[in-house]
Amino acid sequence: MAARAESAILDAAYALLVERGLEATTVEAIAARAGVSKVTIYKWWPNRAAVIMSAFLRESADLLPYPEHFQLQQVEDRLLMMTAAFRGATGTAMAALIAAGRSDPQLAEAFRDGYINARRRQGIAIVRAAIAAGEIRPADPDVVLDLVYAPLYFRLMVGHKPLDEDDVREHVRLVLAALRPA
């Protein structure tokens, strides 16, 4: 029963986030949609931000997995996969979480700790291994991750241009030229 209730809560939180936005994703709304009490939610999560992040992390983990190894020839496929995800529900949810984090410190911390920092630790390890293996030129792994991923997040948040496959391919061509070993 607990697993079913937890799944219903996470399903409800994510659906509300995508369908109605962050402000409408209240503990009350999540409980009503999941068919559970608010007490049940608070038994497993300390606050609204935590349940929303748990729902987002569960949904995004399958859509945006890191590869086991950083290989230059796979960068384009990965960024195209992210582009597709960012144009859908994952992008809607991510943009809402990033934007709301500017005024909600609990949500900002939950997003940074649960998604950004966790993924960056994994990404830095992959980049370090690629540098050590001579697959990419020596560089600060944080800068490499920013170089590869920042344009997608920039377009997601600023919206000055659409997330477009042709632009991603051009971005990848430039990134690969910068990262190839000398």
C-alpha positions as CSV (number, residue, x, y, z in Angstrom):
1,M,0.0,0.0,0.0
2,A,2.8,2.5,0.9
3,A,4.5,2.0,-2.5
4,R,1.2,2.6,-4.3
5,A,0.5,5.7,-2.3
6,E,4.0,7.0,-2.9
7,S,3.7,6.4,-6.6
8,A,0.3,8.1,-6.7
9,I,1.7,11.2,-4.8
10,L,4.7,11.5,-7.2
11,D,2.4,11.0,-10.3
12,A,0.0,13.7,-9.0
13,A,2.8,16.1,-8.1
14,Y,4.4,15.8,-11.6
15,A,1.1,16.0,-13.5
16,L,0.1,19.1,-11.6
17,L,3.5,20.7,-12.1
18,V,3.3,20.1,-15.9
19,E,-0.4,20.8,-16.4
20,R,-1.1,23.7,-14.0
21,G,2.3,25.1,-13.0
22,L,4.3,25.3,-9.9
23,E,2.0,27.6,-7.9
24,A,-1.0,25.2,-8.4
25,T,1.1,22.3,-7.2
26,T,0.3,22.6,-3.6
27,V,0.3,19.8,-1.0
28,E,-3.5,20.1,-0.9
29,A,-3.8,19.7,-4.6
30,I,-1.3,16.8,-4.7
31,A,-3.1,15.0,-1.9
32,A,-6.5,15.5,-3.6
33,R,-5.3,14.2,-6.9
34,A,-3.4,11.3,-5.4
35,G,-6.3,10.3,-3.2
36,V,-4.3,10.5,0.0
37,S,-4.2,12.8,3.0
38,K,-1.8,15.7,3.5
39,V,-0.5,13.8,6.6
40,T,0.5,10.9,4.3
41,I,2.6,13.3,2.2
42,Y,4.2,14.9,5.2
43,K,5.1,11.5,6.5
44,W,7.5,11.0,3.6
45,W,8.5,14.6,2.6
46,P,9.2,17.5,4.8
47,N,7.7,20.2,2.5
48,R,6.1,20.9,-0.8
49,A,9.5,21.5,-2.5
50,A,10.8,18.1,-1.5
51,V,7.8,16.2,-2.9
52,I,7.9,18.3,-6.1
53,M,11.6,17.6,-6.5
54,S,11.1,13.9,-5.8
55,A,8.5,13.8,-8.6
56,F,10.7,15.7,-11.0
57,L,13.8,13.6,-10.3
58,R,11.8,10.4,-10.8
59,E,10.5,11.5,-14.1
60,S,13.7,13.1,-15.4
61,A,16.1,10.3,-14.4
62,D,14.9,8.1,-17.2
63,L,14.7,10.8,-19.8
64,L,18.0,12.5,-19.2
65,P,20.5,9.8,-18.0
66,Y,24.2,10.4,-18.2
67,P,26.2,8.1,-20.4
68,E,28.7,5.8,-18.6
69,H,31.6,7.4,-20.5
70,F,32.1,10.8,-22.2
71,Q,32.6,10.0,-25.9
72,L,32.8,12.9,-28.4
73,Q,30.9,11.0,-31.0
74,Q,27.9,10.6,-28.6
75,V,27.6,14.2,-27.6
76,E,25.3,15.1,-30.5
77,D,22.9,12.2,-29.7
78,R,22.8,13.1,-26.1
79,L,22.1,16.8,-26.7
80,L,19.4,15.9,-29.3
81,M,17.8,13.6,-26.7
82,M,17.9,16.5,-24.2
83,T,16.5,18.9,-26.7
84,A,13.5,16.6,-27.3
85,A,12.9,16.2,-23.5
86,F,13.3,20.0,-23.0
87,R,10.6,20.7,-25.6
88,G,8.1,18.5,-23.6
89,A,6.9,18.0,-20.1
90,T,10.4,17.7,-18.6
91,G,11.4,21.1,-20.0
92,T,8.2,22.7,-18.8
93,A,8.8,21.3,-15.3
94,M,12.5,22.2,-15.3
95,A,11.8,25.8,-16.4
96,A,9.2,26.2,-13.7
97,L,11.5,24.8,-11.1
98,I,14.4,27.0,-12.1
99,A,12.2,30.2,-12.3
100,A,10.5,29.5,-9.0
101,G,13.8,28.9,-7.3
102,R,14.6,32.6,-7.7
103,S,11.9,33.4,-5.1
104,D,11.6,30.1,-3.1
105,P,14.8,29.2,-1.3
106,Q,13.6,25.8,-0.3
107,L,12.8,24.9,-3.9
108,A,16.0,26.4,-5.2
109,E,18.0,24.3,-2.7
110,A,16.1,21.1,-3.5
111,F,16.6,21.6,-7.2
112,R,20.3,22.4,-6.8
113,D,21.0,19.6,-4.4
114,G,18.7,17.0,-5.9
115,Y,19.2,17.6,-9.6
116,I,22.0,20.0,-10.6
117,N,24.7,19.2,-8.0
118,A,24.0,15.4,-8.2
119,R,24.2,15.4,-11.9
120,R,27.3,17.7,-12.0
121,R,29.2,15.3,-9.6
122,Q,28.4,12.5,-12.0
123,G,29.3,14.6,-15.1
124,I,32.6,15.8,-13.6
125,A,33.7,12.2,-12.9
126,I,32.9,11.3,-16.5
127,V,34.8,14.3,-17.9
128,R,37.8,13.6,-15.6
129,A,37.9,10.0,-16.8
130,A,37.7,11.2,-20.5
131,I,40.6,13.6,-19.9
132,A,42.7,11.0,-18.2
133,A,42.1,8.6,-21.1
134,G,43.1,11.3,-23.6
135,E,39.6,11.4,-25.2
136,I,39.3,15.1,-24.7
137,R,41.9,17.8,-24.0
138,P,42.7,18.7,-20.5
139,A,40.3,21.4,-19.1
140,D,38.4,22.2,-16.0
141,P,35.6,19.6,-15.9
142,D,33.1,22.2,-14.7
143,V,33.8,24.4,-17.7
144,V,33.5,21.4,-20.0
145,L,30.0,20.6,-18.7
146,D,29.0,24.3,-19.0
147,L,30.3,24.4,-22.6
148,V,28.4,21.3,-23.5
149,Y,25.1,21.9,-21.7
150,A,24.6,25.6,-21.0
151,P,23.2,26.5,-24.4
152,L,20.3,24.1,-24.0
153,Y,19.4,25.5,-20.6
154,F,19.9,29.1,-21.9
155,R,17.4,28.5,-24.7
156,L,15.0,26.7,-22.3
157,M,15.0,29.6,-19.9
158,V,15.4,32.7,-22.0
159,G,13.4,31.5,-25.0
160,H,15.1,33.8,-27.5
161,K,15.2,31.0,-30.0
162,P,13.6,27.6,-30.0
163,L,15.4,24.4,-29.0
164,D,16.2,23.3,-32.6
165,E,18.0,20.2,-33.8
166,D,20.0,22.1,-36.5
167,D,21.3,24.6,-33.9
168,V,22.2,21.7,-31.6
169,R,24.2,20.1,-34.3
170,E,26.0,23.4,-35.0
171,H,26.7,23.7,-31.3
172,V,28.0,20.2,-31.1
173,R,30.3,20.8,-34.1
174,L,31.9,23.8,-32.3
175,V,32.1,22.0,-29.0
176,L,33.8,19.0,-30.5
177,A,36.3,21.2,-32.2
178,A,37.2,22.8,-28.8
179,L,37.4,19.5,-26.9
180,R,39.3,17.3,-29.3
181,P,42.8,16.5,-28.1
182,A,45.4,18.7,-29.7
